[in-house]
């Protein structure tokens, strides 16, 4: 059910684009994301930080797209989202000496401390890659090609998430007794 809910706005966006224009598709994306967020809030009693950020960016960039009738705003929204995520992961790791992934997922996933650092670096690299590739396609290709890229480009996050799952499965600590509580809770200091 969650995967359907996650894909709901983007699938409606693609369908609206194919039958109308980027502007109608943007309006559909905005409405569908609001509905998605309301449903997620109703199911979980809260919205994840990433969902809040995505909702805010879609509403702001979608509104700018519609107001100025300029599709560059909606096309560069993913670049901004991925760029901000990469920056947040980097700053938390190297400035504040806290691993943001460990802070968000540490209660659900137990990994040795060095593996959290590796996972964080992998996510930073992935987000930079996605920001750059979206910016390139948005800047140098037509809107129709960008929309097609968004459809077929889902192979990148899918591949990365599956790879992350294999990485976590390989290094996950099976029981909390096996883990050093300080290493799992505090995060890497100075790395």
Secondary structure, DSSP 8 states (H G I E B T S, - for coil): -HHHHHHHHHHHHHHHHHHS-HHHHHHHHHHHHHHHHHHHHHHHSS--HHHHHHHHHHHHHHHHHHHHT-THHHHHHHHHHHHHHHHHHHHHHHTS---HHHHHHTTT--B-HHHHHHHHHHHHHHHHHHHHHHHHHHHHS-HHHHHHHHHHTHHHHHHHHHHHHHHHHHHB-SSGGGS-HHHHHH--S--
